[in-house]
Amino acid sequence: MKPPERSLVIALVVLGCLGVFAVYSSTRTETGASYAVRQAIWTGLGIAAMFAVSMIRVKTLSSLAPVAYFGAIVLLGLVLVIGKGPHGTRRWFDLGLMRFQPSEIAKIATILMVSRYLSDKGAIGQSLKSVLVVFAMVALPAALIVNEPDLGTALVFAFIALPMLYASGLDPLYLLFLVSPFFAIIAAGEIVAWVIFVILLVIVMVLRRFRTSLVALVFGMNFMLYSLAPRLWSSLAPYQRDRVLAFLHPDSYRHSAGFQIIQSQIAIGSGGFTGKGIFKGTQKALGLVPAQHTDFVFSLVGEEMGFIGGLAVLLLLGYVVTRIFGVARVVRNRFATFFCFGFGSLILIQVFVNIGMTLGLTPVTGLPLPFLSYGGSQTIIFWGTAGAVLAAHASKREY
């Protein structure tokens, strides 16, 4: 194993060990070491999967992309029929020793499929058809996941597509113009924000002189979604609306949907610079931060290890993402380039959303913190995908 690969593996192993520790610290008073042992086993299986996948040739991974993608679609459809989940949702298959969440494998399968398509297309320039094909590839699994329902995970798929299209050479302003209808929903609640938004669209249109047909299509979509925004809001599940409102007005929901956000902020803030000490977190001990071993694991790091511990985790995750993007830059195979860029973007998105929600900067979505949060599916799949990055780096001179 070459030094760049070795340093990436070391950073991942350190993150995995921190994850096992955090799970143990957050659950030991209720369940002893059982959750930590499971996380350690899943991390071990993930490391084994990483080294196994690292032996696969990149061309083989490319050829398997359609199989992985359509297999994931079948699993997403199947989980809606026989799957289980909290509060009447259908998100995972109960396999006894662990729960398998097909949406986790769907993320990677979609990255594989989009990478395969973009590598076959070559430079897409300002091809509206190519962009729509990519959006369709992303929209299919996202739509199935919305029906679980799991809106947070579904939105991740949209954010995966955008950086991969950018990596394919698409003009950022062109891409912004195309996805602007989705931002129209966000601005729909405030007329001033909507007017500013439309003015910015006009400026982009003038700067790039887009085709009249494209301008008409995009503006039509913007006004349609603007008018449908109230209906889309009412179609959300009550708990989803509460999460958004709690994010915007946490104090008004401090005893309901905003409780978790406020207690997480207290936990992180109370850690100070060096933290309260290992196993000495009071918010954790009193059970004031629900799901602390899964979605809110960073709040435990902040409380017990303080600013230094939180910064160390961020630096490690940042290094992992940087190394993956570095592999994307040096490999000659276009499929490997897009795949590494997509996987690095996925980690970056989940880190931003997960840590953001523990700080009250993003709504609560249920997205795990990669390589640290408790969970069998996401742990094994993320580690295995890291093996594909190692495979790409090992064959970086191959086209």
RACORHU-V920433 format. One record per residue. N is the residue number from 1. RES is the residue in one letter. SS is DSSP state (alpha for helix, beta for strand, coil for the rest). OMEGA is omega in whole degrees, 0 to 359 (999 if undefined). Layout:
N:RES:SS:OMEGA / N:RES:SS:OMEGA
This chain:
1:M:coil:183 / 2:K:coil:183 / 3:P:alpha:180 / 4:P:alpha:178 / 5:E:alpha:182 / 6:R:alpha:181 / 7:S:alpha:177 / 8:L:alpha:180 / 9:V:alpha:180 / 10:I:alpha:179 / 11:A:alpha:179 / 12:L:alpha:179 / 13:V:alpha:178 / 14:V:alpha:177 / 15:L:alpha:179 / 16:G:alpha:179 / 17:C:alpha:177 / 18:L:alpha:179 / 19:G:alpha:178 / 20:V:alpha:178 / 21:F:alpha:182 / 22:A:alpha:178 / 23:V:alpha:179 / 24:Y:alpha:183 / 25:S:alpha:185 / 26:S:alpha:184 / 27:T:alpha:190 / 28:R:alpha:182 / 29:T:alpha:181 / 30:E:alpha:187 / 31:T:alpha:182 / 32:G:coil:184 / 33:A:coil:187 / 34:S:alpha:180 / 35:Y:alpha:180 / 36:A:alpha:178 / 37:V:alpha:178 / 38:R:alpha:180 / 39:Q:alpha:178 / 40:A:alpha:179 / 41:I:alpha:180 / 42:W:alpha:177 / 43:T:alpha:177 / 44:G:alpha:177 / 45:L:alpha:178 / 46:G:alpha:178 / 47:I:alpha:177 / 48:A:alpha:178 / 49:A:alpha:179 / 50:M:alpha:181 / 51:F:alpha:178 / 52:A:alpha:180 / 53:V:alpha:181 / 54:S:coil:179 / 55:M:coil:182 / 56:I:coil:179 / 57:R:coil:181 / 58:V:alpha:179 / 59:K:alpha:177 / 60:T:alpha:178 / 61:L:alpha:179 / 62:S:alpha:180 / 63:S:alpha:181 / 64:L:alpha:185 / 65:A:alpha:180 / 66:P:alpha:179 / 67:V:alpha:180 / 68:A:alpha:183 / 69:Y:alpha:182 / 70:F:alpha:173 / 71:G:alpha:178 / 72:A:alpha:178 / 73:I:alpha:178 / 74:V:alpha:180 / 75:L:alpha:178 / 76:L:alpha:176 / 77:G:alpha:182 / 78:L:alpha:182 / 79:V:alpha:177 / 80:L:alpha:182 / 81:V:alpha:186 / 82:I:alpha:183 / 83:G:coil:179 / 84:K:beta:179 / 85:G:coil:181 / 86:P:alpha:173 / 87:H:alpha:176 / 88:G:alpha:178 / 89:T:coil:177 / 90:R:coil:188 / 91:R:coil:185 / 92:W:beta:172 / 93:F:beta:178 / 94:D:beta:183 / 95:L:coil:179 / 96:G:coil:181 / 97:L:coil:179 / 98:M:coil:176 / 99:R:beta:181 / 100:F:beta:182 / 101:Q:coil:185 / 102:P:alpha:179 / 103:S:alpha:179 / 104:E:alpha:179 / 105:I:alpha:179 / 106:A:alpha:178 / 107:K:alpha:183 / 108:I:alpha:179 / 109:A:alpha:179 / 110:T:alpha:176 / 111:I:alpha:177 / 112:L:alpha:184 / 113:M:alpha:178 / 114:V:alpha:178 / 115:S:alpha:178 / 116:R:alpha:182 / 117:Y:alpha:182 / 118:L:alpha:179 / 119:S:alpha:178 / 120:D:alpha:184 / 121:K:alpha:187 / 122:G:coil:180 / 123:A:coil:185 / 124:I:coil:177 / 125:G:coil:177 / 126:Q:coil:181 / 127:S:coil:179 / 128:L:alpha:181 / 129:K:alpha:181 / 130:S:alpha:179 / 131:V:alpha:180 / 132:L:alpha:177 / 133:V:alpha:179 / 134:V:alpha:178 / 135:F:alpha:179 / 136:A:alpha:178 / 137:M:alpha:181 / 138:V:alpha:186 / 139:A:alpha:183 / 140:L:alpha:177 / 141:P:alpha:180 / 142:A:alpha:180 / 143:A:alpha:178 / 144:L:alpha:181 / 145:I:alpha:176 / 146:V:alpha:182 / 147:N:coil:180 / 148:E:coil:354 / 149:P:coil:177 / 150:D:coil:186 / 151:L:alpha:182 / 152:G:alpha:179 / 153:T:alpha:180 / 154:A:alpha:180 / 155:L:alpha:179 / 156:V:alpha:183 / 157:F:alpha:178 / 158:A:alpha:182 / 159:F:alpha:174 / 160:I:alpha:185 / 161:A:alpha:187 / 162:L:alpha:179 / 163:P:alpha:178 / 164:M:alpha:175 / 165:L:alpha:176 / 166:Y:alpha:179 / 167:A:alpha:180 / 168:S:coil:178 / 169:G:coil:180 / 170:L:coil:179 / 171:D:coil:181 / 172:P:alpha:179 / 173:L:alpha:177 / 174:Y:alpha:179 / 175:L:alpha:178 / 176:L:alpha:180 / 177:F:alpha:182 / 178:L:alpha:183 / 179:V:alpha:182 / 180:S:alpha:178 / 181:P:alpha:179 / 182:F:alpha:177 / 183:F:alpha:178 / 184:A:alpha:179 / 185:I:alpha:181 / 186:I:alpha:183 / 187:A:alpha:187 / 188:A:coil:184 / 189:G:coil:184 / 190:E:coil:183 / 191:I:alpha:179 / 192:V:alpha:178 / 193:A:alpha:180 / 194:W:alpha:180 / 195:V:alpha:178 / 196:I:alpha:180 / 197:F:alpha:180 / 198:V:alpha:179 / 199:I:alpha:178 / 200:L:alpha:177 / 201:L:alpha:180 / 202:V:alpha:179 / 203:I:alpha:178 / 204:V:alpha:181 / 205:M:alpha:181 / 206:V:alpha:182 / 207:L:alpha:186 / 208:R:alpha:177 / 209:R:coil:180 / 210:F:coil:180 / 211:R:coil:182 / 212:T:alpha:181 / 213:S:alpha:179 / 214:L:alpha:180 / 215:V:alpha:180 / 216:A:alpha:180 / 217:L:alpha:184 / 218:V:alpha:179 / 219:F:alpha:176 / 220:G:alpha:178 / 221:M:alpha:179 / 222:N:alpha:182 / 223:F:alpha:178 / 224:M:alpha:180 / 225:L:alpha:177 / 226:Y:alpha:180 / 227:S:alpha:181 / 228:L:alpha:185 / 229:A:alpha:179 / 230:P:alpha:180 / 231:R:alpha:177 / 232:L:alpha:178 / 233:W:alpha:181 / 234:S:alpha:180 / 235:S:alpha:178 / 236:L:coil:175 / 237:A:coil:181 / 238:P:alpha:182 / 239:Y:alpha:178 / 240:Q:alpha:177 / 241:R:alpha:179 / 242:D:alpha:180 / 243:R:alpha:179 / 244:V:alpha:180 / 245:L:alpha:178 / 246:A:alpha:177 / 247:F:alpha:181 / 248:L:alpha:183 / 249:H:coil:186 / 250:P:alpha:182 / 251:D:alpha:180 / 252:S:alpha:181 / 253:Y:alpha:187 / 254:R:coil:180 / 255:H:coil:179 / 256:S:coil:185 / 257:A:coil:181 / 258:G:coil:183 / 259:F:alpha:183 / 260:Q:alpha:180 / 261:I:alpha:182 / 262:I:alpha:181 / 263:Q:alpha:177 / 264:S:alpha:178 / 265:Q:alpha:178 / 266:I:alpha:181 / 267:A:alpha:182 / 268:I:alpha:181 / 269:G:alpha:182 / 270:S:alpha:179 / 271:G:coil:179 / 272:G:coil:185 / 273:F:coil:184 / 274:T:coil:178 / 275:G:coil:180 / 276:K:coil:182 / 277:G:coil:181 / 278:I:coil:179 / 279:F:coil:183 / 280:K:coil:179 / 281:G:coil:182 / 282:T:alpha:178 / 283:Q:alpha:178 / 284:K:alpha:183 / 285:A:alpha:181 / 286:L:coil:179 / 287:G:coil:185 / 288:L:coil:178 / 289:V:coil:179 / 290:P:coil:177 / 291:A:coil:184 / 292:Q:coil:180 / 293:H:coil:180 / 294:T:coil:187 / 295:D:coil:187 / 296:F:coil:182 / 297:V:alpha:181 / 298:F:alpha:179 / 299:S:alpha:176 / 300:L:alpha:177 / 301:V:alpha:181 / 302:G:alpha:182 / 303:E:alpha:186 / 304:E:alpha:182 / 305:M:alpha:175 / 306:G:alpha:180 / 307:F:alpha:181 / 308:I:alpha:180 / 309:G:alpha:178 / 310:G:alpha:179 / 311:L:alpha:179 / 312:A:alpha:178 / 313:V:alpha:179 / 314:L:alpha:179 / 315:L:alpha:178 / 316:L:alpha:178 / 317:L:alpha:177 / 318:G:alpha:179 / 319:Y:alpha:179 / 320:V:alpha:180 / 321:V:alpha:180 / 322:T:alpha:179 / 323:R:alpha:179 / 324:I:alpha:176 / 325:F:alpha:177 / 326:G:alpha:176 / 327:V:alpha:179 / 328:A:alpha:182 / 329:R:alpha:188 / 330:V:alpha:182 / 331:V:coil:180 / 332:R:coil:181 / 333:N:coil:184 / 334:R:alpha:178 / 335:F:alpha:180 / 336:A:alpha:179 / 337:T:alpha:181 / 338:F:alpha:181 / 339:F:alpha:180 / 340:C:alpha:179 / 341:F:alpha:179 / 342:G:alpha:181 / 343:F:alpha:177 / 344:G:alpha:179 / 345:S:alpha:178 / 346:L:alpha:178 / 347:I:alpha:182 / 348:L:alpha:181 / 349:I:alpha:182 / 350:Q:alpha:177 / 351:V:alpha:181 / 352:F:alpha:183 / 353:V:alpha:184 / 354:N:alpha:181 / 355:I:alpha:177 / 356:G:alpha:182 / 357:M:alpha:176 / 358:T:alpha:179 / 359:L:coil:181 / 360:G:coil:182 / 361:L:coil:177 / 362:T:coil:178 / 363:P:coil:177 / 364:V:coil:184 / 365:T:coil:182 / 366:G:coil:178 / 367:L:coil:181 / 368:P:coil:174 / 369:L:coil:186 / 370:P:coil:175 / 371:F:coil:180 / 372:L:coil:184 / 373:S:coil:178 / 374:Y:coil:176 / 375:G:coil:183 / 376:G:alpha:185 / 377:S:alpha:185 / 378:Q:alpha:180 / 379:T:alpha:183 / 380:I:alpha:184 / 381:I:alpha:180 / 382:F:alpha:177 / 383:W:alpha:179 / 384:G:alpha:179 / 385:T:alpha:175 / 386:A:alpha:176 / 387:G:alpha:177 / 388:A:alpha:176 / 389:V:alpha:177 / 390:L:alpha:178 / 391:A:alpha:179 / 392:A:alpha:181 / 393:H:alpha:181 / 394:A:alpha:180 / 395:S:coil:186 / 396:K:coil:181 / 397:R:coil:180 / 398:E:coil:177 / 399:Y:coil:999
